[in-house]
Amino acid sequence: MKPQALFLVVICIVLQIVHSTCTAQDIHLSQFNSCPQNLNPSQTGLFNGDWRFVGNLRSQWASVPVPYKTFSLSTDTRLKMNPANKWAGKFKNATPAVGLIVNTDKAGDSKFSTMQVLISASYIKKLGPDSMHFLSFGIQPGFTTKSFNINALTFDNQYSGDSYNAALSSGENFGKTRITYFDLGGGVTYLWRKTQRTQASLGVSGFHVNTPKQSFFNDRDIKLDVKTTVNGVLEYPVAEKLDVLPSFLFQKQGKFQETVLGLFGKYYLTPVNGMTTAVSLGGFYRLKDAFIAVASMDYQNFTVGISYDINTSALTAATNNRGGFEISVIYIFKKEVPFIAKKRVCPVYM
């Protein structure tokens, strides 16, 4: 199937999911390295291939009465510039890329829901002639819709004596139960890639930089705080078939912040049809919150990861140490191209 046709299939699936589930908060995924555009808009197009498709599914706190459900689907590609195009000269040693994300999240008794449709665009610049250093700048505009079902909630005013009466007024006066606002984010990523197994990246991004209004009471002073994210990952071989991958994530939004540290071992198996096959085991520790066990496998064009959060915070009394199950799937479509040996074989990002 051609990538354009696959893209249309993905969009149809997205629309069906949106129709059935859409309608909270920023989405929260433990496998942050497996949701690149959600992590940093400048990671759009920053991969070795032609098209990338990513799916993330998370079910959190199944032990509480109403678990949280999060779903994310995204795709991105680099744009090929025709040398005859008058704009081609402006992109010498650089490549533009575009992407699309659809996120949905549903939480709590009120079915408080968030749906995001975001467009990502990046400008990937090669630094120097050796194709080892790249700097990518990204921007991410889009729209977010939040809603809740007031009829699924109960209020003090609806209790008369010892019984609950749904016919009684809640006494609450919400201006609306659904809001939609424009959202804007951006970021920058530095990538150093010596070989497929020796590379590192560091990124900084900002989300909700326009501080959108998000009040259900028509209060213009209630705004969404800017979220700042810093992330990094290193892959380095320590044996013939074994790499280590330390990584980190730091996020701050208003008075809240999160720090996640990770370490993985990646073992390379015998290639299948000349393509990389590897398994990775490791985990993350979200400070003062949870330990996250993760396993993943690279097989041909797919990378599949599963993880489970083991809650360690004060919420353990309610969760019994159970946190969230998560699965990620990444598929990279890459056209077959004739092999032409040059000075050094490097993945093509341009």
Helices and strands as residue ranges (DSSP letters): H 3-21, G 32-34, H 36-39, G 41-43, E 51-60, E 68-78, G 88-91, E 94-107, E 112-127, E 133-147, G 150-152, G 156-158, E 159-160, E 163-164, E 178-195, E 198-207, E 227-237, E 242-253, E 256-268, E 277-286, E 290-299, E 302-311, H 316-319, E 322-333
